[in-house]
Amino acid sequence: MCELSEKLIRFGKEQGIKEGIKEGIKEGIKEGEASGARKKSIQIAKALLLKKNSIEDVAEVTGLTYAEVEKLAQEL
């Protein structure tokens, strides 16, 4: 009976580890996608600012805050 319990515990741990790895990968993908989307928004904002669009319009189009777009405008 002790051997069976040990096997069940080991199996449970292995399954837990596998599930943890799956969840970690999913979370990593979500974070990567969010990071990529933000970088793209910043890239678009810079392009719009270079074309002399207003900070308000750029913020509205990209979803960035006014302060974020204003900072980007100062960096250009």
N, C-alpha and C positions, 0 to 999 in steps of 0.2 A: 504493500500500500504506500509506503514511503517513496518508493521509486516512481510510482504513478504520480504522486503529488509533485515530485520534483520535475517530472516531465511536463506536467500541466503548467506548473509555474514557469518553466523555461519557455514553453510554447506561448504563454500569455505575454511574457516579456518580449519575445521575438515579434509577436503580433503588434505589441505596443510600439516597439521601435519602428516597425514598418509603417504603421499609421502615422507616427510622429514625423517620419521622413516625408511621407506623402503630403502632410499638412504643411511642413516647412517649405517644400517645393512650391505648393500652391501659393503660399504667402509671399515667397520670393518672386514668383511670376507677377503677382498683383502689384508688389512694390516696384518691380521693374517697369511694368506697363505705366504706372502712375508717374514714375520718374521720366520715362520717355515722352509721355503726353505733356508734362510740364516743360521739358526741354523744347518740344515742338512749339508750344504756346509762346515761349520766350523768343524763339527764332522768328515766328510770325510777327510778334510784337515789334521786334527790331526792324523787320522789313517794312512794316506799316509806318513806323516812326520815321524811317528814312524817306518814305514817300510823303512825309509831312502830314500824316493823319494826326488828329488831336489825341491827347492822352486819354480823354474820356472815351473816344471811339475805340481806341486800341484796347483799353481795359474791357469795354463791353464785348468786343469781338472775341478776344482771347480768353476771357474769364479770369485774367490776372487782376489784382487790385490796382486802384489808382496809384497808390504809393509804389507798387512794384514797377508799374509802367513808367512812372515819373523817374525812378532810379535808373531804369534802362535808358531813358531819354538823356539823362545826364551823362551816362557812360559813352554815348555815341559821339 
